[in-house]
Amino acid sequence: MTINNYDCSIIRFEKLAEEVLYYPPDCTFPLMDMYYKDQNGKLVGNQASMSKKHDQHVATYMSFYEKIGTNPEKILLKLYF
Protein backbone atom coordinates (compact mmCIF):
# COMPACT_ATOMS: atom_id res chain seq x y z
CA MET A 1 0.00 0.00 0.00
CA THR A 2 1.20 3.49 -0.82
CA ILE A 3 -0.28 6.41 1.03
CA ASN A 4 -0.60 9.23 -1.48
CA ASN A 5 -1.42 12.18 0.73
CA TYR A 6 -2.64 13.25 4.15
CA ASP A 7 -5.38 15.50 5.50
CA CYS A 8 -6.19 16.96 8.92
CA SER A 9 -9.77 18.04 8.30
CA ILE A 10 -12.90 16.16 9.35
CA ILE A 11 -14.45 14.54 6.29
CA ARG A 12 -17.50 12.31 6.19
CA PHE A 13 -16.66 8.66 5.54
CA GLU A 14 -18.34 8.48 2.14
CA LYS A 15 -16.14 11.37 0.96
CA LEU A 16 -12.85 9.97 2.26
CA ALA A 17 -10.43 9.37 -0.58
CA GLU A 18 -8.93 5.88 -0.68
CA GLU A 19 -5.33 5.46 0.48
CA VAL A 20 -5.11 8.98 1.97
CA LEU A 21 -4.03 9.32 5.60
CA TYR A 22 -6.31 11.45 7.73
CA TYR A 23 -5.19 12.82 11.08
CA PRO A 24 -7.68 13.95 13.72
CA PRO A 25 -7.50 17.79 13.77
CA ASP A 26 -7.18 17.63 17.55
CA CYS A 27 -3.81 15.96 18.21
CA THR A 28 -5.08 14.92 21.64
CA PHE A 29 -7.87 12.81 20.10
CA PRO A 30 -7.73 9.71 22.31
CA LEU A 31 -8.68 6.90 19.93
CA MET A 32 -6.02 6.84 17.21
CA ASP A 33 -3.24 8.82 15.59
CA MET A 34 -4.37 8.44 11.97
CA TYR A 35 -6.94 6.66 9.84
CA TYR A 36 -7.71 5.96 6.19
CA LYS A 37 -10.10 4.22 3.82
CA ASP A 38 -8.36 1.31 2.12
CA GLN A 39 -8.81 0.33 -1.52
CA ASN A 40 -11.63 -2.02 -0.51
CA GLY A 41 -13.57 0.78 1.18
CA LYS A 42 -12.73 -0.39 4.71
CA LEU A 43 -11.99 2.05 7.54
CA VAL A 44 -8.56 1.47 9.10
CA GLY A 45 -7.13 3.25 12.15
CA ASN A 46 -3.56 3.28 13.41
CA GLN A 47 -2.14 4.09 16.79
CA ALA A 48 1.43 4.95 15.83
CA SER A 49 2.59 6.33 19.16
CA MET A 50 3.55 4.25 22.16
CA SER A 51 1.14 6.23 24.34
CA LYS A 52 -0.92 4.16 26.73
CA LYS A 53 -3.39 7.02 27.02
CA HIS A 54 -5.35 6.09 23.90
CA ASP A 55 -8.90 5.73 25.06
CA GLN A 56 -10.76 2.52 24.23
CA HIS A 57 -14.16 3.43 25.70
CA VAL A 58 -17.30 2.98 23.61
CA ALA A 59 -18.09 6.70 23.91
CA THR A 60 -14.77 7.53 22.22
CA TYR A 61 -15.51 5.22 19.29
CA MET A 62 -18.99 6.65 18.95
CA SER A 63 -17.62 10.21 19.01
CA PHE A 64 -15.29 9.32 16.12
CA TYR A 65 -18.07 7.68 14.13
CA GLU A 66 -20.30 10.71 14.69
CA LYS A 67 -17.57 13.05 13.44
CA ILE A 68 -17.16 11.12 10.18
CA GLY A 69 -20.89 10.68 9.70
CA THR A 70 -21.35 6.93 10.03
CA ASN A 71 -21.76 4.23 12.68
CA PRO A 72 -20.20 0.85 13.55
CA GLU A 73 -23.21 -1.04 12.22
CA LYS A 74 -22.49 0.30 8.71
CA ILE A 75 -18.71 0.66 8.73
CA LEU A 76 -16.41 -1.42 10.95
CA LEU A 77 -13.15 0.10 12.15
CA LYS A 78 -10.01 -2.02 11.99
CA LEU A 79 -7.76 -0.50 14.65
CA TYR A 80 -4.06 -1.41 14.66
CA PHE A 81 -1.61 -0.71 17.47
Backbone torsions as a table, in degrees:
resi	resn	phi	psi	omega
1	MET	NA	137.9	175.1
2	THR	-118.5	124.0	176.4
3	ILE	-86.3	123.8	-172.4
4	ASN	-89.6	-20.0	-172.9
5	ASN	-166.2	-179.8	171.9
6	TYR	-146.4	159.9	-176.2
7	ASP	-149.6	141.3	-179.6
8	CYS	-111.2	12.2	179.7
9	SER	-97.4	158.3	177.7
10	ILE	-82.7	122.4	-178.7
11	ILE	-128.5	137.6	178.4
12	ARG	-62.7	146.6	-174.0
13	PHE	-52.7	-45.4	-176.0
14	GLU	-64.4	-17.4	179.2
15	LYS	-101.9	-0.2	177.0
16	LEU	-65.0	132.7	174.4
17	ALA	-77.5	144.5	178.1
18	GLU	-69.7	144.2	175.1
19	GLU	62.0	27.8	174.7
20	VAL	-114.8	127.6	177.5
21	LEU	-75.0	134.6	175.3
22	TYR	-118.7	133.8	177.8
23	TYR	-110.3	136.3	174.6
24	PRO	-57.6	134.1	-178.3
25	PRO	-61.3	-26.9	176.5
26	ASP	-95.2	110.3	-175.8
27	CYS	-66.7	-8.9	176.8
28	THR	-95.5	7.6	179.0
29	PHE	-54.7	124.5	-167.4
30	PRO	-81.9	-7.3	-173.6
31	LEU	-87.5	-47.4	-175.8
32	MET	-154.8	166.4	-179.9
33	ASP	-91.7	-29.4	179.8
34	MET	-159.7	162.1	178.7
35	TYR	-151.5	163.4	178.1
36	TYR	-158.9	165.4	172.6
37	LYS	-101.5	122.7	-179.1
38	ASP	-78.1	178.1	-175.8
39	GLN	-68.4	-10.8	176.2
40	ASN	-99.3	7.2	178.8
41	GLY	79.9	15.6	179.2
42	LYS	-90.9	147.7	178.2
43	LEU	-91.0	124.3	-176.7
44	VAL	-125.4	131.2	177.0
45	GLY	-116.8	149.1	179.0
46	ASN	-129.7	134.5	169.4
47	GLN	-105.0	101.3	-174.4
48	ALA	-86.8	-24.9	-177.8
49	SER	-82.5	166.8	177.9
50	MET	-92.6	8.4	-177.4
51	SER	-59.7	136.8	175.1
52	LYS	-95.0	5.7	-176.8
53	LYS	-89.5	-0.1	179.1
54	HIS	-65.1	123.1	-174.3
55	ASP	-77.7	135.5	180.0
56	GLN	-116.0	15.0	-178.3
57	HIS	-73.7	149.5	-179.2
58	VAL	-55.9	-40.0	-179.4
59	ALA	-60.1	-33.9	178.8
60	THR	-69.1	-44.0	176.5
61	TYR	-60.5	-45.5	-177.9
62	MET	-64.5	-37.0	177.0
63	SER	-61.4	-43.0	178.6
64	PHE	-63.4	-48.6	179.3
65	TYR	-58.7	-40.7	179.1
66	GLU	-62.7	-41.2	-179.2
67	LYS	-63.8	-35.2	-178.7
68	ILE	-96.9	6.3	170.8
69	GLY	74.7	35.9	176.2
70	THR	-146.5	-167.8	178.3
71	ASN	-148.9	163.1	-175.8
72	PRO	-67.3	-16.1	177.3
73	GLU	-75.6	-25.4	179.0
74	LYS	-95.1	-44.5	-174.2
75	ILE	-129.0	115.8	176.6
76	LEU	-82.1	146.4	177.3
77	LEU	-103.5	122.6	171.1
78	LYS	-92.7	115.1	-177.0
79	LEU	-110.6	121.1	-178.9
80	TYR	-109.1	140.8	179.4
81	PHE	-111.8	NA	NA
